[in-house]
Amino acid sequence: MALFGKRKKEERPACCSNFDAKSMAEASESKGEGARVKILGSGCKKCNALEAATRDALGRLGMDTAIDHVTDFAKIAAYGVMTTPALVVDDKVISYGKVLSADEVASLLEAMR
């Protein structure tokens, strides 16, 4: 009765098969490094618009802070972000999934102070 025999369990790759435990651990460790302000996203038009708005808001507030644009999806996932673009200040995700205006970014940055 081969029809009722147990099947061997097949290992299926994850939907994002380039993520493994090692790359996720490295991404988690690098989360605390680098710039205080980060833009998370693939580098698309929306991500670049959020970066431009953030640069404008930082200039208005007189803050001389470097902006790091993170495009590595393992590092983005380490922040728990599933929808980009995202804005991260001091390793805290303060916005994700939409493009903020410079005024909105400035008010968020002032609230973080």
Rosetta blueprint (number, residue, H / E / L):
1 M L
2 A H
3 L H
4 F H
5 G L
6 K L
7 R L
8 K L
9 K L
10 E L
11 E L
12 R L
13 P L
14 A L
15 C L
16 C L
17 S L
18 N L
19 F L
20 D L
21 A H
22 K H
23 S H
24 M H
25 A H
26 E H
27 A H
28 S H
29 E H
30 S H
31 K L
32 G L
33 E L
34 G L
35 A L
36 R L
37 V E
38 K E
39 I E
40 L E
41 G L
42 S L
43 G L
44 C L
45 K H
46 K H
47 C H
48 N H
49 A H
50 L H
51 E H
52 A H
53 A H
54 T H
55 R H
56 D H
57 A H
58 L H
59 G H
60 R H
61 L H
62 G L
63 M L
64 D L
65 T L
66 A L
67 I E
68 D E
69 H E
70 V E
71 T L
72 D L
73 F H
74 A H
75 K H
76 I H
77 A H
78 A H
79 Y L
80 G L
81 V L
82 M L
83 T L
84 T L
85 P L
86 A E
87 L E
88 V E
89 V E
90 D L
91 D L
92 K E
93 V E
94 I E
95 S E
96 Y E
97 G L
98 K L
99 V L
100 L L
101 S L
102 A H
103 D H
104 E H
105 V H
106 A H
107 S H
108 L H
109 L H
110 E H
111 A H
112 M H
113 R L
